[in-house]
Amino acid sequence: MNANTDWRTAAANLCADGRSLINGQRRAAKSGATFSCISPVDGRVLTEVARCDQSDVDDAVAAARTAFEDRRWCGLAPAQRKRIMIRFADLLQAHGDELALTETLDMGKPIKYARGLDVNSAANCIRWYGEAVDKVYDEIAPTASTALALITREPMGVVGVIVPWNYPMIMASWKIAPALAAGNSVVLKPSEKSPLTALRMADLALQAGIPPGVFNVVTGYGVEAGSPLALHMDVDCIAFTGSTRVGKQIHVMAGQSNLKRAWTELGGKSPNIVFADCPNLDKAVEAAVGSIFFNQGESCNAPSRLFVETSIKDKFLEKALALVPRYAPGNPMDAATEMGAIVDQTQMNSVLRYIESGKTEGAKLLAGGEQALRETGGYYVQPTIFDGVSNDMTIAREEIFGPVLSVLSFADAADVVRRANESVYGLQAAVWTRDINKAMGVARALRAGTVHVNQYDEDDITVPFGGFKQSGVGRDKSLHAFDKYTETKTTWIRIDSPV
Ligand code: NAD
């Protein structure tokens, strides 16, 4: 399905089920309460969604606990779990059009990326951890010959997962895939702003053969459904992706309750540093502009602070401005659209407030700065570029999570590294130079979980994703993610050898 008309017709006919999924059954919230799921594409109500609260979370956790204790999932051989996970991934691919359409209608990203990136990436993640789980070995410690010491990994039990709305399927899969592959039971709470694809993922997991109770989804608001999960005395681990503000509360809730393991993937304000000896200026410009406007700027790792060496700044900005029209907001259902709708009115207003602060604090607006496509009833913001930004301005310090690029200039490597690191965040960074010594020296000095060199945002499932400082605790992706969802056990066996 590729033609615009097909997606629009399919969109008009989409019939989404907003009930939660607990113990293998779709069900309304116990209270009967719902909330409206509004599409940012045009402001229409897509469906009513179960507004779960403590009692629904209790049921989901109880189902997950029972499934864990009777070993219906963790008791399977890793090769059996692998086969089911791969079937799950295949089903995500088979339902790719429906999932992509749902994602686009629910959170506003262009359909071509929902289909080409989000679905494929989520399916690939599920498949990768399924494939990995019967290839990872435990350890034997190098003890004296009087002992055999086994270091084994065991699933933690019940894992609570709370995710945001910017890449709903991908963010969920980064956590549920390693958690499920390791044998845990999961209770997932998607964002209230984008709950629909998580529910369909859980339907398809059941269809693939993941037993009822192993993968549950409770929908609802953060305080009503998220907090009860993070505070729950029978949840062994909480894996959170979202804002730094709520992430800090998650660690407090873990401490206030049962000291559950708490992992947080949080915000960013990533610096993108372009030296005058950058090997390919056009590529650097494309990446700087493309990566901040991709996904409407709603990416935790968006390179929102662009540092350009003073001697090339004018040329760089001229080229950057020439690319801006490509990102004019459009209907996400159109194949040509590069930038779609902001997730909801609240987020759009927040982005517009940041733009106002940029203006009043003295930054120079070079492009955009306004709401767009008001007539659609949806929520769109023009791609926006500010020059003359300094580190003390709000738009240089705070995460905007919208299509707003702040441009700063610098004189030398020491100066730019100091200013790039002057942030509470440390998620990602980039450096562009043809000098390998400069590239490596700057990459080492930058306080970030990932440093890109002469590209931005190229990566895959084999490498960890996460941040330094207030960008969070722990890493998603790669084999390192298994550390979050397994406990290490030592079994020390005495050997009194007769020989
Ligand atoms: P958010 O923190 O507002 O919400 C995230 C999730 O937490 C949602 O499901 C929400 O319902 C829930 N929540 C809210 N309050 C809660 C509470 N008191 N208790 C428990 N749960 C609660 O974030 P958001 O606006 O959905 O997402 C945007 C943020 O996510 C940005 O800061 C972005 O950088 C971050 N993010 C980080 C990564 C990463 O890997 N580091 C990836 C994607 C997004």
Residues whose N, C-alpha, C, O or C-beta is under 5 A from the ligand:
A	BS01	NAD	I162 V163 P164 W165 K189 P190 S191 E192 G220 Y221 G222 V223 G226 S227 T241 G242 S243 T244 V246 E265 L266 G267 G268 C300 S471
